[in-house]
Amino acid sequence: MDPKSRHPRAPRFLRREAAESYLFITLLSFSASVSLTRLYLSLTGYPQIGGGELHIAHVLWGGLLLFAAALFPLILANRWVFTTSSVLAGLGVGLFIDEVGKFITQRNDYFYPAAAPIIYTFFLLTILLYIRVRRMSDSSPDAELHRALGDIQQLIEHPLKPERQAQLESYLDAIARASAAESHADLARALLNFVKAQKSPVVAAPARPWWRVRKHIQRPMAILGSENQLRILLVIGLLAIGLLTLKNPADILLAGRLPPMIGNVLGQVAGRHIEATNAPFWFEVRMILEFVVGFLLVASASLLAVGRVNQGSALGTLGLLLSLTTVNLLLFYFEQFSTIITTTVQFILLSGLVYYRRRLRSS
C-alpha cells in the first residue's frame, strides 16, 4: 500500500440524505410555533405561568425543546430520530425567538415593533438555507456511499420497499465499479451482498400521514387535476392578494373614502398596530411598495387570465418576491403579526407559480 494513502484526507462536507425534508419540517414547525403562540397569547390575554417574582417565560420551554432536539441524535441511532429532532427544533426555536423583543430592549418589551421583522427575517434566512440545501448535489462515490449507508441503516430497522431496495442495489453496484478507493469498493460489494440477502416478500406498510401529506405537496397536480385549474386558482389568488395589497394606498389616495364594506373586510387584522406618525418615512416607503406590488399582482392575474402565461407568471413571481422580502418586513413592523395569514398565502402562490412555470417548460 502506498504510504500516502494512509494519510488522512482533507475533510469535506457531505449532505445528509433527505436533509431538505428535515429542514422543511423544521420550517413548518417553526412557523406554526410562532403563529400559534402569538394567537394563543392574544386570545387568552397574555397569561403568565408563576406568581410573585417567579415568571416562567415560554422561551424556557423553547430552550428545553432545543436541548431535546440536540440530544436525540446523539443518543439514538434510529432514522426516525432526525424527523423528531426537526419537529422539536422548529418548535423550540419558534418559542425562543418569539420573545426576542424582551432581549433587545432594556425594558423587556415583548411587543417591541422591531421584534416581528427580526423573527420574519430569521425565517426568510432559514428558507434561503433550505433552497441552498435542496440545490446541493454530490454524485461522487464517497457521497453515494454515505447515502447508501443511511439506507442500510433503515434496512436494518425494517424491510425496504422493493423499488427502494432496487435503487440501493444500483447505488452500491455503481460505487463498487467507480470508487477510486479499493477499500470503499470492497465495502460496497460486501454491502451489496448483504442487501441482496435481505430480499423477502414484503407486505407494504401503510404510508405514514406525514409522507402522504408531503406527497400531495410535491404533486399539486394530483389535487388540482389540470394545468388550467391551477392557472385559474393562481389568477384568483393573485388578484385577491393584489387587491388586498392595494387597499391601504387606495384608501390614502381616496382620502379615506374607500367604501366601508371594503375597508372593514380588507382591513381586518389581528395584532398591535404602530401608528404611521411614529415612523412616517418608513410608512411612506411601505405605501409606495404596496402600490407597486399590488399593481404587479393585479397585472399578473390579468395576463394569466387572458392566456399570456409567461409574462403573467414572471410579473407574479416578481411581485410576490418583492412583497415577501421587503413589504412584509414593513408590515410586520407596523402591524406586528397580523400579516401571517397573508404571508402564508403568498408563499403558497409563489410555490404554485414556480411549479406552473416548470410544468409549462417541461410540456
N, C-alpha and C positions, 0 to 999 in steps of 0.2 A: 504493500500500500504506500502511496506517495505520502511522505510526512506532512506535506502541505495540506493534504485532505483531512488531517486530524485537527487542524486549526479551526477554531470556531468561526463561523461565517458571520458577517455583519447582520444584525437583526433587522428585520423589515416587518411592516405591518401587513397582516392578512385579515381580510374582512371575515367576520363570523358568518356562517350560513344563516340565512333568514334574519340578518341584522336589521334590514329595513322594516321587517314585520314587527320586531321588538320595539323599534323606535316609533313606529306608527301607533302601537298600543300605548306607549308612553305618552305620546301627544294627545291621544283621545282621553286617557285618564287624567292628564294634566289639565286639559281644558274643562273636563267635567268637574274636577275637584274645585277649581277656582269658581266656576259658574254656579255650581250647586251650593258652595259655601256662602257666596255672596247672597244668593237667593234665600237660603235658609235664614241667615242672619237678618236680612231685610224683613222677612215675613214674621220673624219672632221677636223683633225689636232689639236685636244685638244682645242676647243674654250672655252672662259670664259664669263660668264654672269656678266656684270658690267662694270665699267670703272673707270680709275684713281686708287684711293686707294680701291675702292669697288670691291670685288670679291665674288660672291655668289657660293660657292662650293656645289657640289651635296650631300655632307654629310648633309647639312641643309635640303634638300628635304627628305633625308633618315630619319632624326630626326622627321620631320613633319609626315611622313607616320607611323613611330613607335608610335608617340603620338596618331595618329588617331586609330591605331590598339589597343592601350590600352584603349582608351575612348569608343569605340563602345560597347564592352561587359559590360562596367559599366553603360551605358545609356540605351541600347536596350535589350529587353528580347527575341527577335526572334532567332530561332535556326540558321538561315542563317548568323547571325552576326559572328559566330565563323569561318565560311568559309571565309567571307570577311576579318576578322581580320587576318586570316592565310596568305592570299594573301598580305595584307598590311604589315604585319610583315616581311615576306620574302623579299619583295621589299625594305622595309626600311632598314633592316639590311644589305642587299646587297649594297645599296648606301652608307651606313655608313662605312662598313668595307672596301669598295673599296679604301677609302682614308687613310687606316691605315698607309701607308708609310709616310704620312705627320706628323703623330702624334708620331712617334717613332724616328724621326730624327730631329736634330736641324735646318737643312736647309729646312725642309718641303719637302722632296724628295718623290714625288708621285711615282717615278719609283725605289724606294729603292729595291734592289734584294730580301730582306727577306720578303717583303710585300706579294707577291703572295703565298709563302709557309704558311704564317700565315693565310691568307684567306682560303687556302685549308685545313689546319689543323682544323680551326674552322668549316668548312663544314663537315669534317670527324667526328668531335665530335658530331655534330648535328645528323649525320647518326647513330652513336652509341646510342644516346638518342632515336632515332626513333625505332631502333631494340629493345632496352630495353622496351620501352612502348608497343610495339607490343606483347612482351612476358609476359607482366603483365596480370595476371588473378586473379579475385576475385569473387568467386561464393557465397559468404556469403549473407544472406538475406538483410543486410544493403546495400551492393553494388548493388544487384539486384534491390532494391527499388529505389536507386538513378538513375539507368538506366531507370527504368520504369517511373519515374517522368519526365525524359527527353523526353521519347516517348510521354507521355501525353501532355507535353508542345507542342510538334509537332502536336499532335492530335487536340489541341485547335486551332492551326493556320489553319489546313486543314485536311481533312479526310486521314486516313492511308490506304495503300494498304491492301487488305484482308489478305494476308499472314503475313504482319507486325502486323496487329491488332490481329490476332490469336496468334502470338508469344508473344505479350504484355499481352494478357489474360492469357497465360500459365505462364509467369513470375509472374504475380500478384497472381495467384492461388497458385503457389509454395511458394511465400513469405508468404501468409496468412496461409499456412499449417506449414511452417518450422521456422518462425521467433520466437525467444525466447522472444521478447518483445511483450506483448499483444497489446500495443498501435500501434506498427508497423503492427501487423496482422490485427487489426481493420481498419487501414488506407488502407492496401492492399485490404481488402474486399470492402471497400467503393469505392476505385478507380476501382476495377474490375466491380462493378455495373455500375459505370459511363461509363467505356469503352464499356461495352455490350450495354448500352443505345444509344451509338453513331452509332450503325450499321445501315447502309442505303446503297442503291445501289450507288456505286461509279464508275464514269467513269474514267478510268485510265488516268492520266495526262501524256502528252508526257515526256519522260525521258530528264532530263537536259543534255546539251552537256558534262559537266564535268563527270556526272555519266556514260554516255556512254563510254567516254574515259577510266575511271577507270575500268569499266567492262572488256574492252579489255586488259588493262594492267594486270589485275588479272587473265585473262583467255587467255594466249597467244596461247593455242592450237586452240582456236576458229579462230585465224587468220592464224596460221601456218598449221593447218589441221591434222598433224600426228606427232608422235614422230620421225619418220625417217626424215621428213622435218626439224624439229627442230635440229636434230643431224647434218644434212648437213649444215645448217646455222651456227651452232656452230663451225663446222670444218673450214668453210670458214673464219668466224670472228676471231677465234683463230690463224689461220695460217697467216692472214693478219696483225694482231696486233703483232704476234711473229716476223715476218719478219721486220716490221717497227721498233720494239724494237732492233733488231739485226743490224739495219742499221749503227748506229754510231760506235759500237765496230768493225763491219766488215770493215768499212772504215779505222779505225785506224790500224787494223791488216794488211790490204792490202796496208797500206801506201798511202792512198788517191787514189788507183787505182780502186775504185768502178766505174762501168760503168756510164757515165754521165747521161743517161736517168734515171737510178735507183736513183742516187743521187739527180737529180732535182725533181723527183716525190715524193720520200720519204722524202726529206729534206725541203719541203715547210712548213714554219711556219709563224705565224703572231704574232710577239711580239719582244720586245727588248732583245737582247742576252747579256749574261755575258760571257766574254772570259774565256777559261779554265785557262789561266795564272793568272787570278785574284783569283782563288781558286783551285790550282792544286790537292790538296789532295781529296777534295770533287768531283772533276771531275773524278779522278781515281776510287773513290768509285762508282760513277754513272755508269761508263763504265762497271765495274765488275758486278754490279747489273743488268744492262740492258742485259748483256750477259746471266746471269743466268735466268732472266725472259724470255728472248726471246727463249732460249733453252727449258724451261719448256712449253711454249705455243706452240711451234712447235711440241714438243714431244706429247703434249696433243692432238693437232689436228690430228697427225698421228695415235695415238692409237684409237681415236674416229672413224677415217676413216676406220680402219680395224675391228671395232666392239668390241674393248676392252674398253667398256664404263666406267666401274668402275675405272680402272687405268687412263684412259684419263680424265675423269671428275675430279678426285682427283688432278692430276697434273695441270689441267687448273685452278681449284679453288685456289690451292697454288700459282701458278704464278700470277694470277690476284690480289690476296690479297697482295702479296709481292709488286707488281707494284703499286697498289693503295695506300698502306700505307708507302712505302719507296721511290721507284724510282720516283714516281710523285712529291714528295716533292723536290727532287733534280732537276727534270725537270722544275718545276715552278720557282726554283731559277735561273737556267741558262737561261731558255728560256721564263720566265715570263708566260704569259697566252696563249702561242702558243699550249699548250697541252690540252686545254679544250675539244676539239672535241674527241681526243683520249681517254681522261679520261671518257667522257660520253659513248663512245663505250665500254670501259672496264666494266663500271658499268652494262650496258645492257647485256654484255656477262656473267658476274658473276651472274646476276639475272637469265639468261637463264640456266646456268649450275646448279644452286641451284634448280630451278624448274624441270629441266630434271632429276636430281638425285632423287628428291622427287617423281616424277612421276614413275620412274622405281621401287622404293621401294614399292609403293602402288599397282603396277600392278602384 
